Amino acid sequence: MAKIPDDIKSAMKQLSEHTKVPSKDLLAQMKELLKTDETILAMGDEEEKKEFKIRYAWALIYRQYSMTGNAVDYVVRVVNVPRPRQIKVKGEPTYVGELIAIARKVNRNESGDEELGEPTYAAGTFWRDGAKNLEKLEKGKVYRSKLIETEYCWGVGITSDRATFTESKDDIPKFDDFYKSEIEPNLKSYLVTIGSMDIHASETTTDLRIIEATVIGAEVGVGSNNKEYGRYDIMDSSVVGGSYTIFVSPEEVEWAKGSILRFGGTVQHNQDTGDTRWTHHFIKPTKYAMPKSIVVKAVGKEEVDIDLDDEEDEEPVKKPAKKSANKKEETESAEEEDDFEI
């Protein structure tokens, strides 16, 4: 255990008063950084470096809260596995990635007590450190973060280039429940065919399009960047004789060929080039979906686990990686406040 220096303890209390973020939450963020930040981990475990690692983590936290502009507090439940990727912008390498979530805005009443807003669909693109930090998130888990928001008529756009995420136990609906109550009742308004995507471009990051299609190929592979990816080759009545490929996280390749699935996402169409780009958000199986791996039990024999698409997997992957999805890829409680112990 290491004691937080008095000057940082004092500054943390001041930041808490200024931002209305409880000291215990700031402390939890510091603990998370000390366990996961690559620069801090690279400093080693020598005793003389413990205080500097605390000071480094504090600098990251202070920078986040002093430079986030119009960022606000949100609680988010991650809908799918974020897969940030490294790209070059003006010749410089940077990270970019998408976060799809069910979100609740953290409001405060006149007494300063927290009140969570109504659950809403949230989606957006993250950059730099904000995107890289998406790598730590797990599908289905709940986190707190400061995000820049754009409110739409339905849903909210979210983004940040420096967001950090702290695991939370806040109450927030699971995606399946949200889908049943908010999306499925209006399914017809979201459905598009593969062939008509170009004339149904999304206007916002939460302007959903849903493709109901038959899976004709499902596999996990490794791209030229040595990153694992998942892909579904799909078809519907609008592309008879053809197909369309949707890239997903490897964990999502769980449905066999012949399954009818609903793919949710957004569409961008470039009229100059004619290119149509799909940004993947989620998959929902229909009653005609079959798991890729099923258990068959014969009379008097042991259960056998059969992969229905085994013959198609060119390169079996033991454990899926947790990185970004893009059609262009082949590519604690806190210690008592007066302790401030890490």
C-alpha positions in Angstrom: 0.0 0.0 0.0 1.2 3.5 -0.7 0.0 6.7 0.9 -1.0 9.6 -1.4 1.2 12.7 -0.7 -0.5 15.4 1.2 -0.4 18.0 -1.6 -2.2 15.6 -4.0 -4.7 14.7 -1.3 -5.5 18.4 -0.8 -5.7 19.0 -4.6 -7.9 16.0 -5.0 -10.4 17.3 -2.5 -10.4 20.7 -4.2 -11.0 19.1 -7.6 -13.8 17.1 -6.0 -15.5 20.2 -4.7 -15.0 22.0 -8.0 -16.3 19.2 -10.3 -18.8 17.7 -7.8 -17.2 14.3 -8.4 -16.8 12.5 -5.1 -13.3 12.0 -3.9 -13.9 8.2 -3.8 -14.5 8.3 -7.5 -11.3 10.2 -8.2 -9.5 7.7 -6.0 -11.0 4.8 -7.9 -9.8 6.3 -11.2 -6.3 6.6 -9.8 -6.3 3.0 -8.7 -7.4 1.9 -12.1 -4.6 3.9 -13.8 -2.0 2.5 -11.4 -3.1 -1.0 -12.5 -3.5 -0.5 -16.2 -1.7 2.5 -17.6 1.1 1.3 -19.8 3.5 4.1 -18.9 3.0 3.6 -15.2 3.5 -0.2 -15.6 6.7 0.4 -17.5 8.2 2.3 -14.5 8.7 -1.0 -12.6 8.0 -1.9 -9.0 10.9 -0.3 -7.3 10.0 1.3 -3.9 11.4 4.7 -4.9 9.1 4.9 -7.9 5.8 4.4 -6.0 5.3 8.1 -5.3 6.2 9.2 -8.8 3.7 6.7 -10.2 1.0 8.3 -8.0 2.0 11.7 -9.1 1.9 10.6 -12.8 -1.6 9.1 -12.3 -2.8 12.3 -10.6 -1.5 14.4 -13.5 -3.5 12.3 -15.9 -6.7 12.6 -13.8 -6.3 16.4 -13.4 -5.6 16.8 -17.1 -8.8 14.9 -17.9 -11.0 17.1 -15.6 -9.3 20.4 -16.5 -9.3 20.0 -20.3 -12.6 18.2 -21.1 -14.4 21.4 -22.1 -18.1 20.6 -22.3 -17.7 16.9 -21.2 -20.3 15.7 -18.8 -20.5 12.6 -16.5 -22.1 9.5 -18.0 -22.7 5.9 -16.9 -22.5 3.5 -19.8 -23.1 -0.2 -20.4 -21.0 -1.4 -23.3 -23.1 -3.0 -26.0 -20.4 -4.6 -28.1 -16.6 -5.2 -27.9 -14.9 -1.9 -28.8 -12.0 -2.5 -31.2 -9.9 0.6 -31.5 -7.3 0.7 -34.2 -4.3 2.7 -35.1 -4.4 4.8 -38.1 -2.4 7.7 -39.6 -3.7 11.3 -39.7 -1.6 13.7 -41.6 1.2 11.2 -41.4 1.0 10.9 -37.6 -0.2 7.6 -35.9 -3.2 7.9 -33.7 -6.0 5.7 -32.4 -9.6 5.8 -33.4 -12.5 3.6 -32.3 -16.3 3.4 -31.8 -18.2 3.0 -28.5 -21.8 1.7 -28.6 -23.6 1.8 -25.2 -26.7 2.2 -23.2 -26.1 5.4 -21.3 -27.5 7.4 -18.4 -26.4 11.0 -17.8 -25.3 11.9 -14.3 -27.2 14.9 -13.2 -27.2 16.7 -9.8 -30.1 18.2 -7.9 -30.1 21.4 -5.9 -28.7 19.5 -2.9 -25.8 18.3 -5.0 -27.0 14.7 -4.9 -26.6 12.6 -8.0 -29.6 11.7 -10.1 -29.2 9.4 -13.2 -31.1 10.4 -16.3 -33.2 8.0 -18.4 -31.5 5.2 -20.3 -30.7 6.1 -23.9 -28.9 4.7 -26.8 -25.4 6.2 -27.3 -22.8 5.8 -30.0 -19.9 7.7 -31.3 -16.2 7.8 -32.4 -13.4 8.3 -30.0 -9.9 9.5 -30.8 -6.3 9.3 -29.4 -6.1 8.3 -25.7 -9.9 8.2 -25.5 -10.0 5.6 -28.3 -7.0 3.6 -26.9 -8.8 3.4 -23.5 -11.6 1.6 -25.1 -9.4 -1.5 -25.3 -10.0 -2.0 -21.5 -13.8 -2.1 -21.8 -15.7 -5.4 -21.7 -19.1 -6.1 -23.4 -22.0 -5.9 -21.0 -20.0 -4.2 -18.2 -20.9 -0.7 -16.7 -18.5 2.2 -16.5 -18.4 5.9 -15.6 -16.7 8.4 -17.7 -16.7 12.1 -18.8 -17.9 12.3 -22.4 -18.7 15.1 -24.9 -22.3 14.7 -25.8 -24.5 15.6 -28.7 -28.2 15.1 -28.0 -30.3 13.9 -30.9 -34.1 13.4 -31.2 -33.4 9.7 -30.4 -30.2 8.7 -28.6 -27.0 10.7 -27.9 -23.8 11.0 -29.7 -20.7 10.5 -27.5 -17.0 11.2 -28.1 -13.7 12.1 -26.4 -10.0 12.1 -27.1 -9.0 11.6 -23.5 -11.8 9.8 -21.7 -10.9 7.3 -19.0 -13.3 4.6 -17.8 -14.0 3.4 -14.2 -16.0 0.3 -13.6 -19.3 1.0 -11.9 -22.2 -0.7 -10.1 -24.7 1.9 -11.2 -28.1 0.6 -12.4 -28.5 0.6 -16.1 -30.5 -1.7 -18.4 -29.0 -4.6 -20.2 -29.0 -4.2 -24.0 -31.4 -7.1 -24.6 -34.0 -5.4 -22.3 -33.4 -2.0 -24.0 -33.8 -3.6 -27.4 -37.1 -5.2 -26.6 -38.6 -2.1 -25.1 -37.1 0.7 -27.3 -36.0 -0.8 -30.7 -38.0 -3.9 -31.5 -41.5 -2.3 -31.2 -40.4 0.0 -34.1 -38.4 -2.5 -36.0 -40.0 -1.8 -39.4 -38.8 1.8 -39.3 -35.2 0.6 -38.9 -35.1 -2.2 -41.5 -33.3 -1.7 -44.8 -32.0 -4.2 -47.4 -28.4 -4.6 -48.4 -29.1 -3.3 -51.8 -30.8 -0.1 -50.5 -28.3 1.0 -48.0 -26.9 3.7 -50.2 -30.2 5.5 -50.2 -30.8 5.1 -46.5 -27.7 6.8 -45.1 -27.8 7.6 -41.4 -28.0 11.2 -40.3 -26.5 10.7 -36.8 -24.4 8.1 -34.9 -27.7 6.8 -33.4 -29.7 6.8 -36.6 -30.0 3.1 -36.7 -30.3 0.9 -39.7 -31.1 -2.9 -39.3 -30.4 -5.5 -42.0 -32.2 -8.8 -41.6 -30.1 -11.3 -43.6 -29.1 -14.9 -44.0 -25.6 -15.9 -43.0 -23.7 -17.6 -45.8 -20.3 -17.4 -44.2 -19.0 -16.9 -40.6 -15.4 -17.0 -39.6 -12.6 -15.7 -37.4 -9.3 -14.8 -39.0 -6.1 -12.9 -38.5 -5.4 -9.8 -40.6 -2.2 -8.5 -42.0 -1.7 -6.5 -38.8 -1.8 -9.7 -36.8 -5.1 -8.7 -35.2 -8.0 -11.1 -35.0 -11.2 -10.2 -36.7 -14.6 -11.7 -37.2 -16.7 -11.5 -40.3 -20.1 -12.5 -41.6 -20.9 -12.9 -45.2 -24.6 -12.2 -45.6 -27.3 -12.1 -48.3 -30.9 -11.0 -48.6 -33.4 -10.9 -51.5 -31.9 -7.6 -52.7 -28.6 -9.2 -53.6 -29.5 -12.6 -55.0 -26.3 -14.0 -56.5 -24.2 -11.7 -54.5 -23.3 -11.1 -50.8 -22.2 -8.4 -48.4 -19.5 -8.6 -45.7 -19.8 -7.2 -42.2 -16.8 -7.2 -39.9 -17.4 -7.8 -36.2 -15.5 -8.6 -33.1 -14.4 -12.3 -33.0 -16.6 -12.9 -30.0 -19.7 -12.1 -32.1 -19.0 -14.9 -34.6 -21.3 -17.3 -32.8 -24.0 -18.0 -35.4 -23.9 -20.7 -38.0 -24.4 -20.5 -41.8 -28.1 -20.5 -42.7 -29.0 -18.4 -39.6 -31.2 -15.3 -40.1 -29.7 -12.4 -38.1 -30.5 -8.8 -37.6 -27.4 -6.6 -37.9 -27.7 -3.1 -36.3 -25.5 -0.2 -37.3 -25.3 3.0 -39.2 -24.7 3.7 -42.8 -22.5 6.4 -44.4 -22.7 6.9 -48.2 -20.1 8.9 -50.2 -21.9 10.2 -53.3 -18.6 11.2 -54.9 -17.1 7.8 -54.8 -20.2 5.7 -54.6 -18.8 3.9 -51.5 -21.2 2.8 -48.8 -19.8 2.1 -45.3 -21.4 0.1 -42.5 -20.5 0.9 -38.9 -21.4 -2.2 -36.9 -23.3 -1.8 -33.6 -24.9 -5.1 -32.6 -26.4 -8.5 -33.7 -29.7 -9.9 -32.7 -30.7 -13.4 -33.7 -34.1 -14.2 -35.1 -36.0 -17.4 -34.3 -34.3 -18.9 -37.4 -30.8 -18.6 -35.9 -28.6 -21.5 -34.9 -25.5 -21.3 -32.7 -22.3 -22.0 -34.5 -21.4 -24.6 -31.8 -24.1 -27.0 -30.5 -24.1 -29.9 -28.1 -25.5 -33.2 -29.4 -26.2 -36.0 -27.0 -26.7 -39.5 -28.4 -28.5 -42.2 -26.4 -26.0 -44.0 -24.2 -23.2 -41.8 -25.4 -21.4 -38.7 -24.2 -22.2 -35.2 -25.2 -20.3 -34.0 -28.3 -19.7 -30.4 -29.0 -20.0 -29.8 -32.8 -19.0 -26.7 -34.6 -21.4 -26.4 -37.5 -19.0 -24.2 -39.5 -15.8 -26.1 -38.6 -15.0 -26.9 -42.2 -14.8 -23.2 -43.0 -12.5 -22.1 -40.3 -9.1 -21.8 -42.0 -7.2 -20.8 -38.9 -8.8 -21.7 -35.5 -8.4 -19.1 -32.9 -8.2 -20.2 -29.2 -9.1 -16.9 -27.6 -10.6 -13.9 -29.4 -8.8 -10.6 -29.2 -10.4 -7.4 -28.0 -9.8 -4.8 -30.7 -11.7 -2.6 -33.1 -14.4 -3.5 -35.8 -14.5 -1.8 -39.1 -15.5 -2.8 -42.6 -12.1 -1.6 -43.9 -10.1 -3.8 -41.6 -8.7 -7.1 -42.5 -7.6 -4.6 -40.7 -12.2 0.1 -6.0 -15.2 0.6 -2.9 -12.6 3.4 -2.4 -10.6 3.4 0.9 -11.9 5.8 3.4 -11.4 9.3 2.2 -9.1 10.2 5.1 -6.9 7.2 4.3 -6.2 7.9 0.7 -4.4 4.6 0.3 -3.7 2.9 -3.0 
